């Protein structure tokens, strides 16, 4: 299930690494997206 979510995240959610987002200047929404992607990715790998 998490592998499917990880693929959907990859296609639907923005990639802040390519945009070189500074985490100190990130909005709450951007931090929430980063946290969600991290959560799903770590669950998909285990």
DRENTORDREN-190748 format. One record per atom (N, C-alpha, C, O): x, y, z; residue in one letter; atom name; residue number from 1. Coordinates in Angstrom, 1 decimal. Example, Ala and Ser with C-alpha at 12.3 -4.5 7.8 and 13.67 -1.06 7.14 Angstrom:
// residues 2
13.2,-5.7,7.8,a,N,1
12.3,-4.5,7.8,a,CA,1
13.2,-3.3,7.8,a,C,1
14.2,-3.3,8.5,a,O,1
12.8,-2.2,7.1,s,N,2
13.7,-1.1,7.1,s,CA,2
12.9,0.0,7.9,s,C,2
13.4,1.1,8.0,s,O,2
This chain:
// residues 46
0.8,-1.2,0.0,x,N,1
0.0,0.0,0.0,x,CA,1
0.9,1.3,0.0,x,C,1
0.6,2.2,-0.7,x,O,1
1.9,1.3,0.8,x,N,2
2.8,2.4,0.9,x,CA,2
3.6,2.6,-0.4,x,C,2
3.9,3.8,-0.7,x,O,2
3.9,1.6,-1.1,x,N,3
4.6,1.7,-2.3,x,CA,3
3.8,2.4,-3.4,x,C,3
4.3,3.2,-4.1,x,O,3
2.5,2.1,-3.4,x,N,4
1.6,2.8,-4.3,x,CA,4
1.5,4.3,-3.9,x,C,4
1.5,5.2,-4.7,x,O,4
1.3,4.6,-2.6,x,N,5
1.3,6.0,-2.1,x,CA,5
2.6,6.7,-2.5,x,C,5
2.5,7.9,-2.8,x,O,5
3.7,6.1,-2.4,x,N,6
5.0,6.7,-2.7,x,CA,6
5.0,7.1,-4.2,x,C,6
5.5,8.2,-4.5,x,O,6
4.5,6.2,-5.1,x,N,7
4.5,6.6,-6.5,x,CA,7
3.5,7.7,-6.7,x,C,7
3.8,8.6,-7.6,x,O,7
2.4,7.7,-6.1,x,N,8
1.4,8.8,-6.2,x,CA,8
2.0,10.1,-5.7,x,C,8
1.9,11.2,-6.4,x,O,8
2.7,10.1,-4.6,x,N,9
3.4,11.3,-4.1,x,CA,9
4.4,11.8,-5.1,x,C,9
4.5,13.0,-5.3,x,O,9
5.1,10.9,-5.7,x,N,10
6.1,11.3,-6.7,x,CA,10
5.5,12.1,-7.8,x,C,10
6.1,13.1,-8.3,x,O,10
4.3,11.7,-8.3,x,N,11
3.7,12.3,-9.4,x,CA,11
2.9,13.5,-9.1,x,C,11
2.8,14.4,-9.9,x,O,11
2.3,13.5,-7.9,x,N,12
1.3,14.6,-7.6,x,CA,12
1.9,15.7,-6.7,x,C,12
1.5,16.9,-6.9,x,O,12
2.8,15.4,-5.8,x,N,13
3.3,16.4,-4.9,x,CA,13
4.6,17.1,-5.4,x,C,13
5.3,16.5,-6.2,x,O,13
4.8,18.4,-5.1,x,N,14
6.0,19.0,-5.6,x,CA,14
7.3,18.5,-5.0,x,C,14
7.3,17.9,-3.9,x,O,14
8.3,18.6,-5.8,x,N,15
9.7,18.2,-5.3,x,CA,15
10.4,19.4,-4.9,x,C,15
10.9,20.2,-5.7,x,O,15
10.6,19.6,-3.6,x,N,16
11.3,20.8,-3.1,x,CA,16
12.8,20.7,-3.1,x,C,16
13.5,21.7,-3.0,x,O,16
13.3,19.5,-3.4,x,N,17
14.7,19.4,-3.5,x,CA,17
15.2,20.0,-4.8,x,C,17
16.2,20.7,-4.8,x,O,17
14.5,19.8,-5.9,x,N,18
14.8,20.5,-7.2,x,CA,18
14.7,22.0,-7.1,x,C,18
15.4,22.7,-7.7,x,O,18
13.7,22.4,-6.3,x,N,19
13.5,23.9,-6.1,x,CA,19
14.5,24.5,-5.1,x,C,19
14.5,25.7,-5.0,x,O,19
15.3,23.7,-4.5,x,N,20
16.3,24.1,-3.5,x,CA,20
15.6,24.9,-2.4,x,C,20
16.1,26.0,-2.1,x,O,20
14.5,24.4,-1.8,x,N,21
13.8,25.1,-0.8,x,CA,21
14.6,25.1,0.5,x,C,21
15.2,24.1,0.9,x,O,21
14.7,26.2,1.1,x,N,22
15.3,26.4,2.4,x,CA,22
14.3,26.1,3.5,x,C,22
13.3,26.7,3.6,x,O,22
14.6,25.0,4.3,x,N,23
13.6,24.6,5.3,x,CA,23
13.3,25.7,6.3,x,C,23
12.3,25.7,6.9,x,O,23
14.3,26.6,6.5,x,N,24
14.1,27.6,7.5,x,CA,24
13.0,28.6,7.0,x,C,24
12.3,29.3,7.8,x,O,24
12.9,28.7,5.7,x,N,25
11.9,29.7,5.1,x,CA,25
10.6,29.0,4.6,x,C,25
9.8,29.6,4.0,x,O,25
10.5,27.7,4.8,x,N,26
9.4,26.9,4.3,x,CA,26
8.1,27.3,5.1,x,C,26
8.2,27.5,6.3,x,O,26
7.0,27.3,4.4,x,N,27
5.7,27.5,5.0,x,CA,27
5.3,26.2,5.7,x,C,27
5.9,25.2,5.6,x,O,27
4.2,26.4,6.6,x,N,28
3.7,25.2,7.3,x,CA,28
3.2,24.1,6.3,x,C,28
3.4,22.9,6.5,x,O,28
2.6,24.6,5.2,x,N,29
2.1,23.6,4.2,x,CA,29
3.2,22.9,3.6,x,C,29
3.2,21.6,3.4,x,O,29
4.3,23.6,3.2,x,N,30
5.5,22.9,2.6,x,CA,30
6.1,21.9,3.6,x,C,30
6.5,20.8,3.2,x,O,30
6.2,22.3,4.9,x,N,31
6.7,21.4,5.9,x,CA,31
5.8,20.1,6.0,x,C,31
6.3,19.0,6.2,x,O,31
4.5,20.3,5.9,x,N,32
3.6,19.2,6.0,x,CA,32
3.8,18.2,4.9,x,C,32
3.7,17.0,5.0,x,O,32
4.0,18.8,3.7,x,N,33
4.2,18.0,2.5,x,CA,33
5.5,17.2,2.6,x,C,33
5.5,16.0,2.3,x,O,33
6.5,17.8,3.1,x,N,34
7.8,17.2,3.3,x,CA,34
7.7,16.0,4.3,x,C,34
8.2,14.9,4.1,x,O,34
7.0,16.3,5.4,x,N,35
6.8,15.3,6.4,x,CA,35
6.0,14.1,5.9,x,C,35
6.3,13.0,6.2,x,O,35
5.0,14.4,5.2,x,N,36
4.1,13.3,4.6,x,CA,36
4.9,12.4,3.6,x,C,36
4.9,11.2,3.7,x,O,36
5.7,13.1,2.8,x,N,37
6.5,12.3,1.8,x,CA,37
7.6,11.5,2.5,x,C,37
7.8,10.3,2.1,x,O,37
8.1,12.0,3.6,x,N,38
9.1,11.3,4.4,x,CA,38
8.5,10.1,5.0,x,C,38
9.0,9.0,5.0,x,O,38
7.3,10.3,5.6,x,N,39
6.6,9.2,6.3,x,CA,39
6.3,8.1,5.3,x,C,39
6.5,6.9,5.6,x,O,39
5.7,8.4,4.2,x,N,40
5.3,7.4,3.2,x,CA,40
6.5,6.7,2.7,x,C,40
6.5,5.5,2.5,x,O,40
7.6,7.4,2.4,x,N,41
8.8,6.8,1.8,x,CA,41
9.5,5.8,2.8,x,C,41
9.9,4.7,2.4,x,O,41
9.5,6.2,4.0,x,N,42
10.2,5.3,5.0,x,CA,42
9.3,4.0,5.2,x,C,42
9.9,3.0,5.4,x,O,42
8.0,4.2,5.2,x,N,43
7.2,3.0,5.3,x,CA,43
7.2,2.1,4.0,x,C,43
7.1,0.9,4.1,x,O,43
7.4,2.7,2.9,x,N,44
7.5,1.9,1.6,x,CA,44
8.8,1.2,1.6,x,C,44
8.8,0.1,1.0,x,O,44
9.8,1.7,2.2,x,N,45
11.1,1.0,2.1,x,CA,45
11.2,-0.2,3.1,x,C,45
12.0,-1.1,2.9,x,O,45
10.4,-0.2,4.1,x,N,46
10.6,-1.2,5.1,x,CA,46
9.6,-2.4,4.9,x,C,46
9.6,-3.4,5.6,x,O,46
